């Protein structure tokens, strides 16, 4: 679903696996958290990078369904 969401909606989803065991036992979770906590936090901070904003008309009103194109990126998105 991640590829579908990216290609056909404005949604970017990720699935991240931090080990070979997709469903570790409950008793292993605290250690898995400690092993990956800092990396996950740094990764989540990256959401604040890039371009973000609101597309408005000359009167300050939001423009629904405006197409946003970035040169060199073959994936347009639309405003909500």
MMTF fields as JSON, N, C-alpha, C and O atoms, coordinates in Angstrom:
{
  "mmtfVersion": "1.0.0",
  "mmtfProducer": "UNKNOWN",
  "numBonds": 319,
  "numAtoms": 320,
  "numGroups": 80,
  "numChains": 1,
  "numModels": 1,
  "chainsPerModel": [1],
  "groupsPerChain": [80],
  "chainIdList": ["A"],
  "bondAtomList": [4, 2, 8, 6, 12, 10, 16, 14, 20, 18, 24, 22, 28, 26, 32, 30, 36, 34, 40, 38, 44, 42, 48, 46, 52, 50, 56, 54, 60, 58, 64, 62, 68, 66, 72, 70, 76, 74, 80, 78, 84, 82, 88, 86, 92, 90, 96, 94, 100, 98, 104, 102, 108, 106, 112, 110, 116, 114, 120, 118, 124, 122, 128, 126, 132, 130, 136, 134, 140, 138, 144, 142, 148, 146, 152, 150, 156, 154, 160, 158, 164, 162, 168, 166, 172, 170, 176, 174, 180, 178, 184, 182, 188, 186, 192, 190, 196, 194, 200, 198, 204, 202, 208, 206, 212, 210, 216, 214, 220, 218, 224, 222, 228, 226, 232, 230, 236, 234, 240, 238, 244, 242, 248, 246, 252, 250, 256, 254, 260, 258, 264, 262, 268, 266, 272, 270, 276, 274, 280, 278, 284, 282, 288, 286, 292, 290, 296, 294, 300, 298, 304, 302, 308, 306, 312, 310, 316, 314],
  "bondOrderList": [1, 1, 1, 1, 1, 1, 1, 1, 1, 1, 1, 1, 1, 1, 1, 1, 1, 1, 1, 1, 1, 1, 1, 1, 1, 1, 1, 1, 1, 1, 1, 1, 1, 1, 1, 1, 1, 1, 1, 1, 1, 1, 1, 1, 1, 1, 1, 1, 1, 1, 1, 1, 1, 1, 1, 1, 1, 1, 1, 1, 1, 1, 1, 1, 1, 1, 1, 1, 1, 1, 1, 1, 1, 1, 1, 1, 1, 1, 1],
  "groupList": [{"groupName": "UNK", "atomNameList": ["N", "CA", "C", "O"], "elementList": ["N", "C", "C", "O"], "formalChargeList": [0, 0, 0, 0], "bondAtomList": [1, 0, 2, 1, 3, 2], "bondOrderList": [1, 1, 2], "singleLetterCode": "X", "chemCompType": "L-PEPTIDE LINKING"}],
  "groupTypeList": [0, 0, 0, 0, 0, 0, 0, 0, 0, 0, 0, 0, 0, 0, 0, 0, 0, 0, 0, 0, 0, 0, 0, 0, 0, 0, 0, 0, 0, 0, 0, 0, 0, 0, 0, 0, 0, 0, 0, 0, 0, 0, 0, 0, 0, 0, 0, 0, 0, 0, 0, 0, 0, 0, 0, 0, 0, 0, 0, 0, 0, 0, 0, 0, 0, 0, 0, 0, 0, 0, 0, 0, 0, 0, 0, 0, 0, 0, 0, 0],
  "groupIdList": [1, 2, 3, 4, 5, 6, 7, 8, 9, 10, 11, 12, 13, 14, 15, 16, 17, 18, 19, 20, 21, 22, 23, 24, 25, 26, 27, 28, 29, 30, 31, 32, 33, 34, 35, 36, 37, 38, 39, 40, 41, 42, 43, 44, 45, 46, 47, 48, 49, 50, 51, 52, 53, 54, 55, 56, 57, 58, 59, 60, 61, 62, 63, 64, 65, 66, 67, 68, 69, 70, 71, 72, 73, 74, 75, 76, 77, 78, 79, 80],
  "secStructList": [7, 2, 2, 2, 2, 2, 2, 2, 1, 1, 7, 7, 7, 7, 7, 7, 7, 7, 1, 1, 7, 6, 6, 7, 7, 4, 4, 4, 2, 2, 2, 2, 2, 2, 2, 2, 2, 2, 2, 2, 2, 2, 2, 2, 2, 4, 4, 4, 1, 1, 7, 7, 7, 7, 7, 5, 7, 6, 6, 1, 7, 5, 7, 6, 6, 7, 3, 3, 7, 7, 6, 6, 7, 1, 7, 7, 3, 3, 7, 7],
  "xCoordList": [0.826, 0.0, 0.865, 0.407, 2.102, 2.944, 3.15, 3.005, 3.483, 3.698, 2.416, 2.443, 1.292, 0.015, -0.294, -0.67, -0.139, -0.452, 0.402, -0.098, 1.676, 2.566, 2.221, 2.187, 1.967, 1.743, 0.358, 0.197, -0.647, -2.02, -2.721, -3.895, -2.037, -2.611, -1.516, -0.405, -1.816, -0.806, -0.183, 0.37, -0.263, 0.188, 1.513, 1.67, 2.438, 3.721, 3.83, 3.968, 3.769, 3.803, 5.096, 5.65, 5.557, 6.746, 6.469, 5.739, 7.048, 7.087, 8.547, 9.38, 8.858, 10.247, 10.367, 9.655, 11.277, 11.549, 12.962, 13.898, 13.117, 14.423, 15.154, 16.206, 14.622, 15.278, 14.673, 13.788, 15.15, 14.665, 13.349, 12.62, 13.04, 11.824, 10.73, 10.776, 9.742, 8.685, 7.823, 7.314, 7.656, 6.823, 7.634, 7.455, 8.528, 9.322, 8.425, 7.347, 8.895, 8.153, 8.084, 8.987, 7.014, 6.796, 7.985, 8.323, 8.608, 9.742, 10.957, 11.829, 11.027, 12.155, 11.949, 12.89, 10.74, 10.439, 11.235, 11.693, 11.422, 12.221, 13.64, 14.15, 14.27, 15.626, 15.609, 16.485, 14.629, 14.514, 14.32, 14.903, 13.498, 13.272, 14.58, 14.915, 15.309, 16.569, 17.586, 18.341, 17.613, 18.559, 18.245, 19.134, 16.996, 16.585, 15.977, 15.62, 15.851, 15.177, 15.789, 15.079, 17.073, 17.709, 17.603, 17.333, 17.816, 17.699, 16.286, 16.1, 15.293, 13.905, 13.565, 12.871, 14.04, 13.777, 14.419, 13.785, 15.665, 16.338, 15.592, 15.441, 15.132, 14.364, 13.077, 12.738, 12.366, 11.116, 11.341, 10.473, 12.493, 12.799, 12.924, 12.751, 13.216, 13.402, 12.111, 12.154, 10.963, 9.692, 9.661, 8.872, 10.496, 10.519, 11.43, 11.575, 12.038, 12.875, 12.023, 10.969, 12.458, 11.755, 10.904, 11.079, 9.982, 9.123, 7.74, 7.187, 7.184, 5.82, 5.19, 5.882, 3.901, 3.224, 1.786, 1.248, 1.173, -0.228, -0.296, 0.307, -1.019, -1.207, -2.454, -3.549, -2.273, -3.376, -3.539, -2.596, -4.751, -4.996, -4.621, -4.135, -4.838, -4.44, -5.207, -4.799, -6.33, -7.132, -6.82, -7.469, -5.84, -5.454, -6.273, -6.127, -7.128, -7.967, -7.231, -6.616, -7.303, -6.661, -7.209, -8.393, -6.34, -6.74, -6.81, -5.775, -8.029, -8.131, -7.735, -7.968, -7.135, -6.734, -5.709, -5.623, -4.938, -3.846, -2.753, -2.411, -2.214, -1.158, 0.191, 0.508, 0.973, 2.308, 3.322, 3.306, 4.205, 5.218, 6.593, 6.827, 7.49, 8.873, 9.749, 9.708, 10.534, 11.411, 12.368, 13.01, 12.452, 13.353, 12.7, 13.307, 11.467, 10.739, 9.512, 8.649, 9.446, 8.367, 7.147, 6.666, 6.655, 5.485, 4.821, 5.254, 3.775, 3.016, 2.1, 1.701, 1.779, 0.798, -0.255, -0.048, -1.375, -2.46, -2.722, -2.575, -3.116, -3.463, -4.809, -5.626, -5.027, -6.296, -7.208, -8.349],
  "yCoordList": [-1.197, 0.0, 1.253, 2.304, 1.176, 2.37, 2.956, 4.165, 2.129, 2.63, 3.203, 4.257, 2.529, 3.02, 4.384, 5.309, 4.514, 5.781, 6.916, 8.022, 6.659, 7.701, 8.072, 9.252, 7.072, 7.332, 7.881, 8.617, 7.545, 7.898, 8.808, 9.132, 9.219, 10.147, 11.13, 11.08, 12.003, 12.911, 12.345, 13.095, 11.054, 10.435, 9.714, 8.98, 9.921, 9.22, 8.364, 8.888, 7.063, 6.123, 5.318, 5.052, 4.943, 4.105, 2.938, 3.064, 1.818, 0.675, 0.456, 0.281, 0.464, 0.331, -0.908, -1.062, -1.787, -2.985, -2.861, -2.587, -3.057, -2.837, -4.14, -4.128, -5.242, -6.518, -7.57, -7.276, -8.771, -9.863, -10.436, -11.078, -10.215, -10.756, -9.698, -8.711, -9.902, -8.912, -8.768, -7.682, -9.838, -9.822, -10.332, -11.475, -9.494, -9.949, -10.188, -9.607, -11.041, -11.337, -10.074, -9.237, -9.962, -8.791, -8.511, -7.352, -9.539, -9.365, -8.732, -8.187, -8.795, -8.245, -6.771, -6.105, -6.268, -4.911, -3.807, -2.884, -3.861, -2.787, -2.695, -1.596, -3.828, -3.812, -3.305, -2.535, -3.727, -3.244, -1.727, -1.027, -1.232, 0.216, 0.944, 1.921, 0.48, 1.133, 1.071, 2.021, -0.034, -0.179, 0.746, 1.072, 1.173, 1.923, 3.282, 4.011, 3.637, 4.865, 6.111, 6.892, 6.298, 7.517, 7.631, 8.709, 6.524, 6.553, 6.908, 7.672, 6.362, 6.649, 8.114, 8.736, 8.665, 10.072, 10.983, 11.933, 10.71, 11.508, 11.398, 12.391, 10.207, 10.009, 10.831, 11.479, 10.812, 11.562, 13.067, 13.796, 13.536, 14.964, 15.424, 16.608, 14.516, 14.875, 15.35, 15.946, 15.098, 15.561, 17.085, 17.632, 17.757, 19.216, 19.783, 21.0, 18.913, 19.367, 19.465, 18.834, 20.226, 20.304, 21.553, 22.511, 21.516, 22.664, 22.384, 21.302, 23.364, 23.229, 24.607, 25.62, 24.632, 25.915, 25.782, 24.68, 26.919, 26.982, 27.718, 28.78, 27.167, 27.813, 28.683, 28.185, 30.005, 30.962, 31.797, 31.982, 32.298, 33.239, 34.649, 34.824, 35.647, 37.018, 37.592, 38.603, 36.949, 37.412, 36.633, 36.846, 35.742, 34.983, 33.727, 33.076, 33.382, 32.191, 30.978, 31.067, 29.849, 28.635, 28.181, 28.354, 27.599, 27.122, 25.596, 24.932, 25.032, 23.571, 23.0, 23.616, 21.818, 21.085, 21.816, 21.554, 22.718, 23.341, 22.295, 21.564, 22.226, 21.259, 21.868, 22.985, 21.12, 21.569, 20.666, 19.445, 21.306, 20.585, 21.061, 22.26, 20.124, 20.447, 19.979, 18.814, 20.894, 20.543, 19.435, 19.507, 18.412, 17.3, 16.174, 15.117, 16.381, 15.351, 14.956, 15.788, 13.714, 13.252, 12.806, 11.684, 13.688, 13.354, 14.653, 15.269, 15.061, 16.24, 15.887, 14.733, 16.873, 16.682, 17.77, 18.765, 17.59, 18.562, 19.008, 18.246, 20.275, 20.793, 20.235, 19.832, 20.216, 19.77, 20.91, 20.772],
  "zCoordList": [0.0, 0.0, 0.0, -0.448, 0.488, 0.531, -0.859, -1.04, -1.844, -3.205, -3.778, -4.413, -3.566, -4.079, -3.479, -4.2, -2.174, -1.509, -2.051, -2.257, -2.283, -2.792, -4.23, -4.581, -5.05, -6.47, -6.777, -7.751, -5.972, -6.32, -5.31, -5.492, -4.271, -3.291, -2.873, -3.401, -1.949, -1.401, -0.135, 0.669, 0.051, 1.292, 1.067, 0.092, 1.951, 1.9, 3.142, 4.248, 2.977, 4.096, 4.062, 2.996, 5.221, 5.337, 6.256, 7.238, 5.935, 6.854, 7.197, 6.308, 8.473, 8.911, 9.781, 10.773, 9.391, 10.174, 10.718, 9.966, 11.998, 12.62, 12.909, 13.547, 12.457, 12.659, 11.743, 10.939, 11.869, 11.019, 11.529, 10.773, 12.788, 13.389, 13.328, 14.061, 12.452, 12.28, 13.533, 13.811, 14.28, 15.488, 16.678, 17.1, 17.227, 18.378, 19.598, 19.726, 20.464, 21.695, 22.556, 22.536, 23.293, 24.147, 25.059, 25.297, 25.56, 26.478, 25.784, 26.46, 24.47, 23.722, 23.349, 22.918, 23.51, 23.054, 23.758, 23.084, 25.092, 25.715, 25.15, 24.93, 24.919, 24.361, 22.914, 22.521, 22.128, 20.749, 20.73, 19.902, 21.649, 21.736, 22.037, 21.367, 23.026, 23.389, 22.254, 22.047, 21.521, 20.416, 19.251, 18.464, 19.129, 17.947, 18.243, 17.317, 19.508, 19.895, 19.257, 18.624, 19.412, 18.914, 17.396, 16.867, 16.702, 15.242, 14.81, 13.863, 15.491, 15.144, 15.401, 14.597, 16.499, 16.811, 15.77, 15.311, 15.39, 14.373, 13.044, 12.333, 12.711, 11.484, 11.51, 10.52, 12.623, 12.727, 12.642, 12.162, 13.101, 13.014, 11.561, 11.272, 10.661, 9.26, 8.605, 7.529, 9.232, 8.673, 8.556, 7.785, 9.302, 9.288, 8.198, 8.082, 7.406, 6.29, 5.033, 4.946, 4.09, 2.824, 2.733, 3.487, 1.794, 1.518, 2.075, 1.876, 2.775, 3.27, 3.314, 3.42, 3.233, 3.259, 2.814, 2.708, 2.556, 2.148, 0.822, 0.67, -0.133, -1.434, -1.318, -1.056, -1.52, -1.359, -2.618, -3.389, -2.811, -3.902, -3.444, -2.327, -4.288, -3.958, -2.782, -2.209, -2.41, -1.282, 0.002, 1.026, -0.047, 1.13, 1.366, 2.4, 0.423, 0.56, -0.025, -1.088, 0.682, 0.208, -1.131, -1.42, -1.946, -3.27, -3.239, -3.18, -3.277, -3.283, -4.639, -5.679, -4.612, -5.821, -6.679, -7.878, -6.104, -6.847, -7.049, -6.12, -8.243, -8.548, -8.207, -8.615, -7.458, -7.066, -7.764, -7.614, -8.533, -9.297, -8.854, -8.705, -8.647, -8.299, -9.456, -9.85, -9.986, -11.101, -10.687, -9.639, -11.526, -11.251, -10.461, -10.281, -9.983, -9.246, -10.076, -10.356, -10.455, -11.328, -10.512, -10.67, -9.642, -8.824, -8.363, -7.389, -9.067, -8.658, -7.484, -7.323, -6.682, -5.622, -5.736, -6.43, -5.066, -5.073, -3.647, -2.691, -3.535, -2.213, -1.777, -2.605, -0.475, 0.09, 0.132, 0.574]
}
